[in-house]
Amino acid sequence: MFSDEIIQDDMKILYQQKLPYEDFRDKTILITGASGMLAVYLVYFMMYLNRILGYRIHVVALVRNEQKAWKKFGEFKNDDHFCLLVQDVCDKIELDISVDYIIHAAGNASPYFIINDPVGIVKANTLGTLNVLEFAQRVKSKKVLYLSTREVYGKMNDDVEEIPEELFGSLDPLEFRSCYPESKRISESILQSYYRQYDVPFCVVRIAHSYGPGMNIDNDGRVMADFMADVCNNRNIVLKSTGDAERAFCYITDAVSGMLYALLKGECGEAYNVANEKEPKPIREVAQLMIGVYPEKHLKVVFDIPASAGEGYSKMGRVRLNTSKLEKMGWRCQVDLATGIKKTVDYFSC
């Protein structure tokens, strides 16, 4: 919840970024997929600016599940500057108000949904993006920010050591889980098409492995979420592989500040990598680090390797993202992995 001590501390961290937040004053911001982890923090931060600085930002939070949304935004229920828009982003957006900024965060990345609802993922990333841009064109929004993924880069050649925004590898459209990265790719192309043909300004952020308070740890299927669920429920962490796969996890305030840099300072029509490349670690080390933060729980890392890997997981090897494009605007990762893990687990009151 917004008033949680850890959330409030994170809001202060975001506010300390050297960004022209004054540009948000008296503006209206539509955030799709507003119940998702990153989008929730964006809603919270806009309301934080309202309550601390009196910015009078009008936040429209588009969600599918009203009951779930009010659990996150209940403190704003009687706030004149907050509005809940309950609908599927795949349906036409009909608002009779002007909207200055749109943050399009709707769309699921969970392996569980990749396996069980691939059509829903494709629809949110294609039909949803079309609906957002039709609306943005109609109301003449200042900028659309789209939350994409590092997975759009596809499988790289073995000699590639890091990925700048203009370098792409291959994707097999017939691979089962390609519903996610392929539909993210086409959504970026849709954004560029509306920019060229209808002058709808946009930026893209390609985010890698973010985590933090508010993440879904219930049957999500992603590594960090599963580890969090184990520690929070006082269970040993069970690895279904040797744990050699490397990941670089980005705490939520670093991911969200990168998004805000792109929205407020990014060039229209450009994409920006958002990742924490300071601490890449094999996931077995992440698991050990996590249980090490809470030695009083006396947990262990256990290996239980099945004959074949889960089909919902990416099979592409990790190549580091080049984040210099965003860093040139002043963005930096500030939260180390141990600190981020402790804040996240503490948030769940383990």
C-alpha positions in Angstrom: 0.0 0.0 0.0 1.0 3.6 -0.7 1.5 4.5 3.0 3.9 1.5 3.7 7.2 2.7 5.1 9.3 1.0 2.4 7.1 2.4 -0.4 7.4 5.9 1.0 11.2 5.5 1.3 11.3 4.4 -2.4 9.1 7.5 -3.4 11.8 9.7 -1.8 14.5 8.0 -3.8 12.6 8.6 -7.0 11.9 12.2 -6.1 15.7 12.8 -5.6 16.3 12.1 -9.2 17.4 15.1 -11.2 14.4 15.2 -13.4 12.0 18.1 -14.5 9.0 16.7 -12.5 7.5 20.2 -12.7 6.5 19.2 -16.2 3.8 16.9 -14.6 2.2 19.8 -12.7 -1.5 20.1 -13.6 -1.2 17.4 -16.2 -3.3 14.3 -16.8 -1.5 10.9 -17.0 -3.1 7.7 -18.3 -1.3 4.5 -17.0 -2.5 1.2 -18.6 -2.0 -2.0 -16.8 -1.9 0.1 -13.6 -2.1 -2.9 -11.3 1.3 -4.3 -12.5 4.4 -3.9 -10.3 6.1 -1.1 -12.2 2.9 0.7 -13.1 1.7 0.7 -9.5 4.9 2.6 -8.5 4.3 5.1 -11.3 0.8 5.7 -9.9 2.2 6.0 -6.4 4.8 8.4 -7.5 2.4 10.7 -9.2 0.2 10.7 -6.2 3.3 11.3 -4.0 4.1 14.5 -6.0 0.5 15.6 -5.5 0.5 15.0 -1.7 4.1 16.3 -1.0 4.3 19.1 -3.5 0.7 19.9 -4.5 1.3 19.1 -8.2 -2.4 18.5 -8.9 -1.6 15.6 -11.4 -4.7 13.8 -12.5 -4.0 10.1 -12.7 -6.2 7.8 -14.7 -5.3 4.1 -13.9 -6.6 1.7 -16.5 -7.1 -1.8 -15.0 -9.1 -5.0 -15.8 -9.7 -6.1 -12.2 -11.4 -3.5 -10.1 -11.2 -5.4 -6.8 -7.5 -6.1 -7.2 -6.9 -2.5 -8.1 -8.6 -1.0 -5.1 -6.4 -3.2 -2.9 -3.4 -1.3 -4.2 -5.1 2.1 -4.6 -7.6 2.2 -1.8 -6.0 5.2 -0.2 -6.8 7.3 -3.3 -10.5 6.3 -3.4 -11.8 9.7 -2.4 -9.0 11.7 -4.0 -10.2 14.0 -6.7 -6.9 13.6 -8.6 -7.3 9.8 -9.0 -9.6 7.9 -11.3 -9.9 4.2 -11.9 -10.8 3.2 -15.5 -12.0 -0.4 -15.5 -11.7 -2.0 -18.9 -9.6 -4.3 -21.0 -6.9 -2.4 -23.0 -7.9 -4.5 -25.9 -11.2 -2.6 -26.0 -11.5 0.9 -27.4 -10.4 3.6 -24.9 -13.2 6.1 -24.6 -12.4 9.0 -22.3 -13.8 12.4 -22.8 -10.9 14.2 -21.2 -7.6 15.4 -22.5 -4.6 13.3 -21.6 -1.1 14.7 -21.6 1.1 11.6 -21.0 0.3 8.0 -21.5 2.3 5.2 -20.0 1.4 1.9 -21.7 2.3 -0.9 -19.2 -0.5 -3.3 -19.9 0.7 -6.8 -20.8 1.8 -9.9 -19.0 5.4 -11.3 -18.9 4.8 -14.2 -16.5 5.8 -17.6 -17.7 2.6 -18.9 -16.2 0.6 -16.7 -18.6 2.9 -17.4 -21.5 2.0 -21.1 -21.1 -1.7 -20.6 -20.3 -2.8 -17.5 -22.1 -0.5 -16.8 -25.1 -3.3 -15.3 -27.1 -4.0 -12.8 -24.3 -0.4 -11.7 -24.3 -0.5 -11.2 -28.1 -3.7 -9.2 -27.9 -2.5 -6.9 -25.1 0.7 -6.1 -27.0 -1.0 -5.6 -30.4 -4.6 -4.7 -30.1 -3.9 -2.9 -26.8 -1.1 -0.8 -28.3 -3.3 0.1 -31.3 -6.1 1.2 -28.9 -3.6 3.3 -26.9 -2.2 5.0 -29.9 -5.6 5.6 -31.5 -6.6 7.3 -28.2 -3.3 9.2 -28.1 -3.8 10.5 -31.6 -7.3 11.6 -30.8 -6.4 13.6 -27.7 -3.0 14.8 -29.0 -1.0 13.5 -26.1 2.5 15.0 -25.5 4.2 11.5 -25.3 3.5 7.8 -25.0 5.9 5.7 -23.0 5.9 2.0 -23.9 7.2 -0.6 -21.5 8.9 -3.2 -23.7 11.5 -6.0 -22.8 15.1 -7.0 -23.4 13.7 -10.1 -25.1 12.9 -8.1 -28.3 16.7 -8.4 -29.1 16.3 -12.1 -29.6 19.2 -14.6 -29.8 22.6 -13.0 -30.4 25.6 -14.4 -32.1 28.3 -15.8 -29.7 30.7 -12.9 -30.4 28.2 -10.3 -29.1 29.3 -9.1 -25.7 26.7 -6.4 -25.1 23.6 -5.1 -26.8 23.0 -1.4 -27.7 19.5 -0.4 -28.7 20.1 -0.7 -32.5 21.4 -4.3 -32.5 19.0 -7.3 -33.0 19.4 -11.0 -33.1 17.0 -13.7 -34.3 13.6 -14.9 -33.0 11.8 -18.0 -34.1 8.1 -17.0 -34.5 7.0 -20.6 -34.2 8.8 -21.2 -30.9 6.1 -21.5 -28.2 7.0 -18.6 -26.0 7.7 -16.2 -28.9 4.2 -14.9 -28.3 5.8 -12.5 -25.8 8.9 -11.1 -27.5 7.4 -11.2 -31.0 4.3 -9.3 -29.9 6.5 -6.8 -28.1 8.5 -6.3 -31.3 5.4 -5.6 -33.4 4.1 -3.2 -30.7 7.3 -1.2 -31.1 6.8 -1.2 -34.8 3.2 0.0 -34.3 4.5 2.9 -32.2 6.9 3.9 -34.9 4.2 3.7 -37.5 1.9 6.0 -35.6 4.7 8.4 -35.0 5.6 8.6 -38.7 2.1 8.7 -40.1 0.2 10.6 -37.4 2.9 12.3 -35.5 2.1 10.5 -32.2 5.3 11.0 -30.1 6.6 8.0 -28.1 9.6 6.5 -26.3 10.3 2.8 -25.6 12.0 1.4 -22.5 13.4 -2.1 -22.9 13.4 -3.4 -19.3 15.4 -6.4 -18.0 14.6 -8.4 -14.9 13.0 -5.9 -12.6 11.8 -6.7 -9.1 10.6 -5.1 -5.9 7.6 -4.5 -3.5 4.3 -5.3 -5.2 5.7 -8.0 -7.4 3.6 -11.1 -7.8 5.2 -13.9 -5.9 2.2 -16.3 -6.2 2.7 -18.8 -9.0 4.5 -16.2 -11.2 7.2 -18.6 -12.6 10.0 -16.1 -12.8 13.2 -16.7 -10.9 13.1 -13.7 -8.5 9.4 -14.1 -7.8 9.8 -17.8 -7.0 12.8 -17.2 -4.7 10.9 -14.4 -2.9 7.9 -16.8 -2.4 10.2 -19.4 -0.9 11.9 -17.1 1.5 8.6 -15.4 2.5 7.1 -18.8 3.3 10.1 -20.1 5.1 10.8 -22.7 2.4 14.1 -23.9 1.1 14.9 -22.5 -2.4 14.6 -25.3 -4.9 16.5 -24.9 -8.1 15.3 -26.8 -11.1 18.6 -26.4 -12.9 22.3 -26.1 -12.1 21.8 -22.4 -11.6 24.5 -21.4 -14.1 22.2 -19.1 -16.0 23.2 -15.5 -15.4 20.8 -12.7 -14.5 21.2 -9.0 -13.6 18.3 -7.9 -11.5 17.1 -4.3 -11.4 15.4 -2.9 -8.3 12.1 -1.2 -8.9 13.2 2.4 -8.1 16.0 2.0 -10.7 13.7 0.6 -13.3 11.0 3.3 -12.7 13.5 6.2 -12.6 14.8 4.9 -16.0 11.2 5.0 -17.3 10.8 8.6 -16.0 14.1 9.7 -17.6 12.9 8.3 -21.0 9.5 10.0 -20.6 10.8 13.4 -19.5 14.1 13.6 -21.3 14.1 10.9 -24.0 14.1 11.7 -27.7 10.8 10.9 -29.5 10.9 7.7 -31.5 13.8 6.3 -29.5 14.3 3.2 -27.3 16.3 3.0 -24.1 17.7 0.0 -22.3 16.9 -0.2 -18.6 19.0 -2.7 -16.7 21.3 -3.2 -13.7 24.5 -4.5 -15.3 26.6 -3.8 -12.2 25.9 -7.1 -10.5 25.3 -9.9 -13.0 25.1 -13.2 -11.1 24.3 -16.9 -11.7 20.9 -17.6 -10.3 22.4 -20.0 -7.8 24.4 -17.1 -6.3 21.2 -15.0 -6.2 19.5 -17.8 -4.3 22.4 -18.1 -1.8 22.4 -14.3 -1.4 18.7 -14.3 -0.7 18.8 -16.9 2.1 22.0 -15.2 3.4 20.1 -12.0 4.0 17.9 -13.9 6.4 20.2 -16.4 8.3 17.7 -16.7 11.1 15.4 -18.6 8.8 18.0 -21.4 8.4 17.0 -22.0 4.8 19.0 -23.9 2.2 19.4 -24.0 -1.6 18.3 -27.4 -2.9 18.8 -28.7 -6.4 16.0 -30.7 -8.0 16.8 -30.9 -11.7 14.1 -32.3 -14.0 14.8 -34.1 -17.3 13.7 -31.0 -19.4 13.4 -27.3 -18.7 10.1 -25.6 -18.4 8.6 -24.5 -21.7 7.6 -21.0 -20.5 11.1 -19.9 -19.9 13.4 -18.1 -22.3 16.1 -20.4 -23.8 18.2 -17.5 -25.0 21.5 -16.9 -23.3 22.0 -13.6 -21.5 24.1 -10.9 -23.1 24.5 -7.7 -21.1 22.6 -4.6 -22.2 24.4 -1.4 -23.0 22.7 1.3 -20.9 25.0 4.2 -21.9 22.2 5.9 -23.9 20.1 6.4 -20.7 23.2 7.1 -18.6 24.1 10.1 -20.8 20.9 11.7 -19.7 21.9 11.3 -16.0 20.3 8.0 -15.1 22.2 5.6 -12.8 21.4 2.3 -11.0 21.6 3.1 -7.2 20.2 0.1 -5.3 22.5 -3.0 -4.9 21.1 -6.5 -5.1 21.4 -7.3 -1.4 19.6 -4.1 -0.4 16.9 -4.5 -3.0 16.2 -8.1 -1.9 16.0 -7.2 1.8 13.6 -4.3 1.0 11.4 -6.5 -1.1 11.2 -9.4 1.4 10.6 -7.0 4.3 7.8 -5.5 2.3 6.0 -8.8 2.3 6.4 -8.9 6.1 8.1 -12.2 6.3 
